[in-house]
Amino acid sequence: MKFKILIAEDDLTGRETLAEAFADRGYKPVTAVNGNDALSILKSEEIDLVVTDLVMPGADGMRVLEEAVAICPVILITAHGTVDNAVDAMKLGAFDFVSKPIHLPHLFALVERALQMETLTRENENLRNRVEITYDFETMIGRTSVMRSIFEQIKLVGQTDTTVCILGESGTGKELVANAIHQHSRRSDKQFIKVNCAAISENLLESELFGHEKGSFTGAMKQRRGRFELADGGTLLLDEISEMSPALQSKLLRILQEQEFERVGGTETLKVNVRIIAASNANLQERITEGTFREDLYYRISVFPIHLPPLHERRDDIPLLVDHFLRSHTEKMNKKINGISADALELMINYDWPGNIRQLQNAVERSCVMVSENQSIEPRHLPPELISDNISQSSESKIISDESSTLPEKTMDELEEMAIRQSLQKHNGNRAQTAKALNIGLKTLYRKIEKYGIE
């Protein structure tokens, strides 16, 4: 790689001598006749290192240093060097400070060391970027403190075989967390098997989990391996474990304790090495009180609980998620969309998202379908519930029936204004109650009232 060196020197002879010497050493020199020229070059070209005289017409070397230090290493050269100059330069971030007459071997040694350090710094930055991608666990997006804490928990527990219980509302990403734990574990090269306990009947679930022998029940035409066998050496996610019957809970408890089981209709005891991750959108302690979930099983699966927050508790992550889904869906649709408008994004941030991330993803996909090529997503492209999900059904029906002939021509702004006026009327002009009913912030409501000139 040819490093590009900017030489800022107002003395012609000195400038040409340095340029020739750097070229002979395999560098690519770029020369500036003064400080202003150097500043202009820094804005227009990618520079790997700056060598600048301290005293020059116009902008001096300290000014060049101030601008360049955030971009690359800077070495100052002066015939007027003093201790104060050196201290000031080092405080501003100069790599080093040398005096004229220049001893070229010494200068080249400084340049080489500076470039080595800069290369290491850039490599570390690239590494940090790669780690940051891993830290986000690819499809798991988040920068809020609660999500950073969850990422740290995943990294910690992923390195162990500890049983994990992931708790959170539907659509918060429990399966993504389970997959991330598996991917960051020593079992990542083995199977990651998922079972939704709520989607399978009790009898079939037992067969799904433990397998069955031929003839063990009607329709069992041959021996079948269960999910525990398939996940041997890897990870098994038991999603919605709260829906598992008491009988199956007892069998699961035995596997957690002994790592052994029998197939349905079989007598052979099978041993497996499976890491269990459980997930539930139900309050398991309430289920224990109700008598539908075993307390001893709860303590077995909750060695390391991870609680996922609903989306409305991490609103600062919504812009990141919207951008991620927007990129994903436009790529799948092979459609060019110019992002999302500030008003549309504000509506998305203020909405409570009862369906959490899954609902947000669907909303973005719908908006991508609605918007035209090379246009931005505007409020009119969003699902109607984002404008006002608390307007009563009768009011919505009245709007639709009264305006059925003109609704296609109405903009989303007009519908939004209509919703705000109706809600204000319903709450006797109480703006705090109106903002709460419309699921928007009070400041946002005041801004909308001013925007639409509502008295």
C-alpha angles and dihedrals in degrees: 000000000000109000114217112229121195112211113195109189128141093201107090096208094047092046094050093044092054093044092052092046092050091047090051089054092055098260126128107238123205115189132212122192094210144354096277090052089050092052090051092051091049089058095049105036138046107246125190099194138002127218108187137175113236099222115051137140114272112358109024129217093270089057090050089049092053091055099038102043093079090053107041144337117298128206117192123211125194143159088208099058119160133171089252091054090050093049092047091048093049091048089056090051105263112165091220144336124227134180133226136283084062118225099212098204089054092047093049090049089054092046092050093049092046092051092047090053092045091051091051090048092052091046090051090049090052089048091050089051090052090047089049090055089050089045088058088048090227103268093030105090126189146123101177117112092249092055093045087054090051091050089053091049090051092051092049099046093037090071091059137058092237117142111250130202116200114201128188146109121290112282097024094114105261093151091051090054091049091050091048091052090052093047091052094048134088086253094063092112090056132072124298105203124188130200125182103210092192095056098056129064118246096255094046092044091058090053091045092053103038104020124228142246124244111277094011089128140355109297095020094127095163142006114285129196116226131224093266091059092044091051094049107141091011140065132292121201114205102196119198090009089171088076093060114114120248091249092055090044088060092052091047090052090056092052091050090051102038105016089227138105145153128245117248106279092009135114101197113104111225124202122209138177104220131155110221123215116181126196133189140169090200128087100254094195089057088050089053090053090049090051096240097109128050115244093211090053090049091057091046095054097036098064088119113016120192117196116205115205122227114255094252088064092058102042092150088069093057096086090051092049092046091052091048094050092042091056092045097049096042089052092050091047093043087228129141112225123175097225127262129303122245092245093052092047091049090055090051093049093049096047116097098223102213087188091051121205094346090058091046091052091051091048092053091048091050091049091051089054093048099048122083124241114283092010131115123246107258130187090266089064094056125094110275094241090068091066095054121341093174100058104116119256091242092054091049091049090050091052091050095046096042094046100032093118095050103028095101090059095048118100123225088249089060091049090047091051090049091051092050093048092050093047092048089051091048091052095043093249094306101150097192091054090044092052090049092048092049093046094236133119119266091240089052091051092051090050092050092048090053091044094054096036093238113175 
